[in-house]
Amino acid sequence: MRTQMKLLLAGLAEEDLRDRSRRVAERFAATEAWAAADTVLCFLSMPHEIRTGTLIATARAAGKQVAVPRIVGDDIRFLVMPDQARGLERDRWGIPVPGSDWPVLDLASSHRMLVAAPGLAFDREGNRLGRGKGYYDRFLLRARAENPRITTIAVCLSEQLVPAVPHEESDQPLDGIVTENETIMMEKGNGAPARP
């Protein structure tokens, strides 16, 4: 499934990817979780991945604090992104790298956090297929223990929504999924889609 999704994403034209990513950002910003959040945790796009630039710009314009991930050993830490951050260097995978001097986000002191989660495939039960390293699952397990007011919503393209994603007990469930065409929110605590 990972290989199939990587090929699908690699085949998308950049203009199409940017347009659909903008529509995802608009839907994401229309959620109740967005309205309630004071801090948005958002990944920085790698090649052939949904573009998060519009989402980050929208969060800043709304006065929300933005934090982005930096890999530290086998974990990710979220760093608070300065307003003036531009033109970041990219690592060997083409992922923009936050500055090492950016402040680390204090999970416990942030009031309401909203995570825009990446991934390759998702299902309507709130399961997520990442790239296989477990970074986000380990982070979410720790973050949810420190701050129960964290909400995690995947942002993806409609093709990335599949009937079923293989998952294990250690995988952290999503609270919602937003594509360019729909918003799916889960009922808290059981992973089932919320009733309309």
C-alpha positions in Angstrom: 0.0 0.0 0.0 2.9 2.4 0.8 4.4 1.8 -2.6 1.1 2.3 -4.4 0.4 5.6 -2.6 3.9 6.9 -3.2 3.5 6.2 -7.0 0.1 7.8 -7.0 1.3 11.0 -5.3 4.5 11.2 -7.5 2.2 11.1 -10.6 0.3 14.3 -9.7 1.0 17.5 -11.5 2.4 20.2 -9.2 -0.4 22.7 -10.1 -3.1 20.1 -9.3 -1.4 19.2 -6.0 -1.2 22.9 -5.0 -4.8 23.6 -5.9 -6.1 20.6 -4.1 -3.9 21.3 -1.1 -5.4 24.8 -0.9 -8.9 23.3 -0.8 -7.8 20.9 2.0 -6.5 23.9 4.0 -9.8 25.7 3.5 -11.8 22.7 4.8 -9.3 22.2 7.7 -9.8 25.8 8.7 -13.5 25.4 8.7 -13.5 22.7 11.4 -14.6 23.2 15.0 -11.2 21.9 16.1 -9.5 24.7 14.2 -11.7 27.4 15.7 -10.9 26.1 19.2 -7.1 25.7 18.7 -4.6 28.3 19.8 -1.7 26.2 18.4 -1.5 24.3 15.1 1.1 21.6 14.7 1.8 21.1 11.0 4.3 19.1 9.0 6.5 20.8 6.4 5.8 19.2 3.0 8.3 16.8 1.4 8.3 16.2 -2.4 5.1 14.5 -3.7 3.2 15.3 -0.5 0.2 17.5 0.1 1.4 21.1 0.4 1.0 22.7 3.8 2.1 26.3 3.0 -1.5 27.6 2.7 -2.5 25.9 6.0 0.5 27.5 7.8 -0.2 30.9 6.3 -3.9 30.6 7.3 -3.0 29.7 10.9 -0.6 32.7 11.2 -3.2 35.0 9.7 -5.7 33.8 12.3 -3.2 34.6 15.1 -2.5 31.0 15.9 0.9 29.7 17.0 2.4 27.3 14.5 4.8 24.5 15.4 6.6 22.2 13.0 8.4 18.9 13.5 12.2 18.3 13.7 13.6 14.8 13.9 15.7 14.2 17.0 17.1 10.7 17.1 14.1 8.3 16.9 11.5 11.0 17.8 10.1 14.2 16.6 10.0 17.4 18.6 7.7 20.3 17.5 9.4 23.7 17.4 7.6 27.0 17.4 8.0 28.5 13.9 9.0 32.2 13.9 6.9 34.5 11.8 9.9 35.5 9.7 10.9 31.9 8.8 11.5 31.6 5.1 13.6 29.5 2.7 14.4 26.6 5.0 17.1 24.2 4.0 16.0 20.7 3.1 17.3 17.4 4.4 18.2 14.3 2.2 14.6 13.4 1.8 13.7 16.9 0.6 11.9 17.9 3.9 12.4 21.5 5.1 14.4 21.6 8.3 13.3 24.0 11.1 16.0 26.1 12.7 17.9 24.4 15.6 17.5 27.6 17.6 13.7 27.7 17.4 12.0 27.1 20.7 10.6 23.7 21.6 6.8 23.6 22.0 5.8 23.0 25.6 3.0 20.5 25.1 1.8 20.8 28.7 1.4 24.6 28.6 -0.3 24.9 25.2 -4.0 25.2 25.8 -5.7 23.6 22.8 -3.5 22.1 20.1 -4.5 20.9 16.7 -2.2 18.5 14.8 -2.4 18.4 11.0 -1.1 14.8 10.6 0.6 13.5 7.5 0.5 10.0 6.1 0.2 7.9 3.0 -3.2 6.3 3.4 -6.2 6.7 5.8 -9.5 4.9 6.4 -12.8 6.1 7.7 -12.2 4.4 11.1 -9.5 6.9 11.9 -6.5 4.6 11.0 -3.4 6.1 9.5 -0.6 4.5 7.4 2.6 6.6 7.8 6.0 6.0 6.2 6.9 3.2 8.6 9.2 4.9 11.1 6.6 5.5 13.8 7.5 9.1 14.5 4.0 10.4 14.7 2.6 7.5 16.7 5.3 7.9 19.4 4.8 11.7 19.4 1.0 11.4 19.7 1.2 8.9 22.5 3.5 11.3 24.5 1.5 14.4 23.5 -1.8 13.0 24.5 -0.5 12.0 27.9 0.8 15.5 28.5 -2.1 17.4 27.1 -5.5 15.7 26.8 -6.9 18.7 24.8 -4.9 17.8 21.7 -6.9 17.0 18.5 -5.3 15.2 15.6 -6.8 15.5 12.1 -5.1 14.0 9.0 -4.9 16.2 5.9 -4.8 14.3 2.6 -6.1 14.0 -0.9 -9.2 12.0 -1.6 -7.3 9.2 -3.3 -5.4 8.6 0.0 -8.7 7.6 1.7 -9.0 3.8 1.3 -11.4 1.1 2.6 -9.0 -0.2 5.3 -5.6 0.6 6.6 -3.5 -2.1 8.3 -2.9 -1.1 11.9 -1.5 -2.3 15.2 -2.4 -1.6 18.8 0.5 0.8 19.1 -0.8 3.0 16.2 -2.4 6.2 17.4 -6.0 6.8 16.0 -7.0 10.0 14.4 -9.8 12.4 15.6 -10.6 13.3 12.0 -9.6 13.3 8.3 -9.9 16.2 5.9 -9.6 15.8 2.1 -10.3 18.4 -0.6 -13.8 17.0 -0.9 -14.9 16.0 2.6 -14.4 16.3 6.4 -14.7 13.2 8.5 -14.7 13.5 12.3 -14.5 10.5 14.7 -16.5 10.1 17.9 -14.0 10.7 20.7 -12.8 7.5 22.3 -14.0 4.9 19.9 -12.6 5.8 16.5 -16.0 5.6 14.8 -17.1 8.3 12.4 -19.1 11.0 14.2 -22.8 11.1 13.4 -23.8 14.0 11.1 
